[in-house]
């Protein structure tokens, strides 16, 4: 059973100056480290990214110099 450990990092990515997107990264499973990332698509709809796609997105955000990291 997955359980939240309360770790949450909000990241505000400033794309080309017109796009502002918030990525909320939550580590849900303390044993496997499985990631769940909540964000929005280009239409502003809420989406959830998990699995390998979430891990790849986290790596991309960590290496992006235009991403601001904000911790709760």
Secondary structure as UniProt FT lines:
FT   STRAND          8..14
FT   STRAND          20..27
FT   TURN            30..32
FT   STRAND          35..40
FT   TURN            42..43
FT   STRAND          46..50
FT   HELIX           51..63
FT   TURN            65..66
FT   STRAND          67..71
//
